[in-house]
Structure formats: structure tokens, C-alpha cells
Amino acid sequence: MKKVMLSALLAMAAMGTQAATKPAVESSAVVNGTIVLAKDGTVQTAVVDDPAKYGQPIADMVRNAALQWHFQPVLQDGQPVVAKASMHARVVLTQKPDGNYSARIKGVTFGDPDPNDTSTLRADKKIIPHYPQDAIRARVQGTVYVALHVDRSGHVTQAVAEQVNLGVQGQEGVLAHYREVLAHSALSTIQKWTFLPPTTGKLSKDDSWTVHVPVTYNLNVVGAPKSNHVWQTYVPGPYTPAPWVDRPDVDAADALADDGLRTDGAGPTLLNHG
């Protein structure tokens, strides 16, 4: 297992003068798979997609944890039914004093964007944020996890960057500057998005919705294939909950699949993490 963990710790670019105390670095991956729920909300089966990508010990850990989860029963026409859902679990690695690594599931989300699913919020008009020149010049990469408040017309009324993870190290003041740069880029564009409100299911009766979207800034060479690194190493930013959400899920903020879009309340409701 140590070999799996060591391969996950990628070299990070240094930026500016290093602080006396380096910011905490985190290595993680989003482990994707599928669960099948019984009528009583227990998990019948749990499957991790392509377990060799993450390492068998990691895949086994996620699968065994999923089998202990319990959900609200999924109802159809008022009756509980067997249900299937995709899962995305953020697994974080931590180095121990002996040099080995331990792993934990930080958060998990369920479901994938489906343009044909009328029971959840769907993106109608999407504009891709521009990569800020300031960040490009400094070779700064990162991911901004955005929460949006969407009204019945499908327009964004509020937006907040819940978390900004950076793929560089440096003084905290410098990191804070680039978190703000990337967050401003993401928010100024994504607030112009429009959505198609749900027309069926439990969410169709709501007056507004909260949707979560990750915006990734990567410095890829033009024409080069997209990076397929499963494990990413980064400096996690502080978590800022959306002010309009009564019970924000801090652990699920960055547990989204690449290019994912998650609407609060959609999909099965997890009652416990086992």
C-alpha cells in the first residue's frame, strides 16, 4: 500500500519565498463507482470503477465503507423501490510519522449530470471562465468549488466560492491572492450561467435550488491530451459555506466528479457514513 501512496505524492511547484511554516499539502483522488440501494435504504452492492486506477487497498476501503452506509428509502409513487446511483468519494492521504500513508474518505456525493433528467437542475447556458493572465504568468493551477443559488427562472441570484485548492506552495499571503484571483474569474463568469429547473420529482416544487460546480484551471500544452492523473496534490483552501444554506456539507464541497454538477437534495439522501 505504501507504493500506492508514494506514487500519489506529486511534485508541486514552489511560488515566491517559502513561509517559515509551509501550508498543509493534501493528496487525494475522487473514487468513482456505483451503489445499489435496497428498499429499506441499506446498500445491497457497491462497485468501484476500475479499482486498479486507485490501488486495490483504496478501492476495497471505499467499497467496504459504502456497504455500511444507510440512506433514506427511495420512493416511487410513494412506495420504496430498489435504486441505483453513481457515487463519488473524495479519498485523502495523510503521511504518518513512520513514513507510511493512511487514507480516509473525506466526503461523498451521488449522481451525475444527465441532460435528460427532468427531476434535477440542468445547465442550459454555460460559459467557460477565462484563465486569469496573472495566474498563468505565475504558473498557478487550481480548482474553484462554486455554490450557486438558482431561482425559478433558472438564473443565478447568489454565488460563492466554497473552496479554492491550489497546485502550488508559497507564503499564505501569496496563496490567498491567487485563491482570490481564481475565485473571481470563476464567479464572474459562472453567475451568467442559466439552468433548466426540474419539472418532475420532489425538487420541482421548490422555489429555488443550490447547485455546486467545480471550475478547474490547468496549464496544459496546446494540443496535448488532458492529464489523466488520478491522484492530485494541492494546498487545500479554507471552506466558506454558502450563506443561504442552513446545513452546508463541508465534507462534500470538493467530492465532485470532474466536470460534475450537483444539486442539493437530488439523488439518494445519505443518513450515516457507517
N, C-alpha and C positions, 0 to 999 in steps of 0.2 A: 504494500500500500504506500510505503514511503516513496517508491519510484513514481507512482501516480501523482503524489502530492508535489514532489520536487519539479516534475515536468510542468506543473501548473504555474509555478512562480516565474513569470516572465520578467525580463529586464525592463525597468522603467527609465524613461528619460529624466535627467535632472534639469531643473529650471531655476536659474538665478542662484543666489547664495543660499546654501542649505541652512536651515534653522538649527539651533543647538539641539532641539528635540525634534526628530523627524515626525511628520504626521503619520498616523497609523495607516498601514497599507493592507489592503484586503484582496484576497484571491477567491474568485467564485465562478460558478457556472450556473446557468439555468438548465436544469434537467427536465426534459420533456417526456411525457408519457400519457397513459390513458387509464382511467379507473371506471369500473362498473359498479353502480350502487344497487343494493338490494332494496326492496320495498320499504324496509324499516330504516333506511339511511345508512346502514353499515356498508363497508366496501367488500364486495364479492371478490373482485380481482383487481390487480394493479400491475401494469406493464410499463417498463421504461423503454423508450425507443432507443435502439442502437446502444446498448449498455457499454460496449467497448469504447465508445467515444469518451465516456466519463471515467471509465475504470470500473471493473465489476464490483469492488467494495462499495463504491459510491452508489452504483445502481441498486445494489442489494439494500443499502441503508434507506434509500428513498422508497423502494418498494415495500420494505418491512414497515416503515413508518406509515405509509399510505393505508396499509391493511388495518391499522389501528384507528384510523380516522372515523368520525361519525358525523353524518350530515342530517339536515332536515329532510324528511322524505320528499321525494319529487312527486308532485301531483299532476295528474292529467284528468280533466273533467272532474276534479275534486277527489280522485282516487289515487293512492300511492302506486307508482309503477317502477319497474326496473329502468335505470337510466345510465347512459354512458356519457363521459365527459373527458376532455383533454385536461391534463394537469401540467403546470409549470412550477417547479420547485427551485428556489434560489439556494444553492448549497455553498456555504462559506468555509474556507480552510483557515485554520489557525495553527501557527507553529508553537510547539511545546518546548520546554526547556531542554529536553533531550534531543532536539533537532528533528523529531518526527512531527507529523501533522495530524490534527484531529479535524473532523468535519461535522457540521451541523446544518440543519435545514433552517434558514432564516425566515423564509416566508413562502407562500404558495398561492397561486391563482389558478382559475379554472376557465376553460373555454377558449375559443379562437374566433377572430373576426370572420363573419360569414355574411357576404353581401345579400344572401337570400333569406337570412334570419330576421323576420319582422318582429321578434319578441325582444330585441335589444337595440341599442343605439348603433347606427351605422354611419360611417363617414360619407358625406355627399361631395363636398368640395375640399380637396386637400392641397395646400401649397407647401412646397418643401422649403424649410428655412435655409437662408444663405449662411455659409461658413464665415464667421467674422474674420476679417483680414488680420486683426490684432492677434487672434488665436492661431491663425495659420502661420504668421511670422514667428511666433514663439513656439511653434510645433506642439500646440496644445490639443489633445484629443479628450473626448469625454462624452458622457451621456446625461441628458437632462430628462428627469421624470416629471411630467407635467400632469396636473389635475385641472380639468375644465368643468365649469358649471354651464349646462346647456338648457335653454328654455324650450317651450312647446313649439316655437317656430324653427328650432334647430340651430339657433345662433348661440354663440358663446357669450355669456354675461359676466363671468369671472374666470380668472386663470391664475394659477400659482405653480412655481417650480418647487415640487415637493422635495427633490433631492438632486444634486449635481455631483456625479462621480467623475474624477479627473484621472487620466492616464499619465500624469507627471507628478514629480515631487518638487517641493520647494518651500519657501517660507510661507507661513499661513496667510500672511497679508497678500502675497502674490497669488496663492491659490484662491483666496476669496475673490480677488479681482477677476480671475478667469472664470470662476463659477458664475459671477455676475454677468460677464460678457456672453457666455454661452446661454445662460438663462434668459437674458434679454433678447437674444437672437431667436430662441425657440418661442418665447411667449409673444413677441411682437408679430410673428407670422401665424402661429397656431391659433391665435384669437380670431383670425379671419376665416378659419375653417367653418363649414356648415355641416349639419348632420341630419339624418333622417330619423325622426322619433319612432319609437316602437309603436306598432299598431295592433299587436296581439300580445297575449300573456299579461302577467302581473304588472310589468313596468309600463304598459300602455296607459294605465290610469293615472300615472304620476304627472305632476305639473312641470317638473324639471328633473334633470339627471346629472350625475357626476361621472365623467369618463376620464380614464388615465391613459396617457400616451407617452412612450419613450422616444426621445429625439437624440440620435447618435451622430456625433461628429468624428469622422475618421479621416486621416490623411492618407488616402490611397493614391497610388500612382495611376495616372490616367491610362485606361485600357487594361490595367491589372485586375485579375479576379478578386472578388471580395474575400477578405480574410475569413478563414474558417476556424480560427482559434476557438476552442470550446471553453477553456479556462481563461479568464481575464484578471489582470492585476491592476489595481487602481487605488486612489485615495478616496474613500467614501466621504461625501459631503454631509453636513448636518441635515436632519429631516425637518421640514416645515409643513405642518399639516394644513390642508385646505380649510380656511376659517369657516366655511359654510357646512362642513361635515361634522355631525355630532360625535361619531365614534370612528375617527380615522384609523386605518390599519397600517401602522408604521412598518410592520414586517413584510407587508405585501407591496410596498411602494415600488421596489425595484425587482419584483418577482414576475416580470412580464416577459413573454417571448419576444424575440426580435420582431420589430415592426408590428407589435401587438397593440391592441386597443381593448380596454376592459371597462365595462360599465358597472358601477356599483349596483349590487342587487341581482345581476344577471347570473345565470348558471346556478349550480348547487351551492347551498349555504353550509359551510363547514362549522360544526358546533364545537369540536375539540380537535387538538393536534395529537391526541394519543399520549 
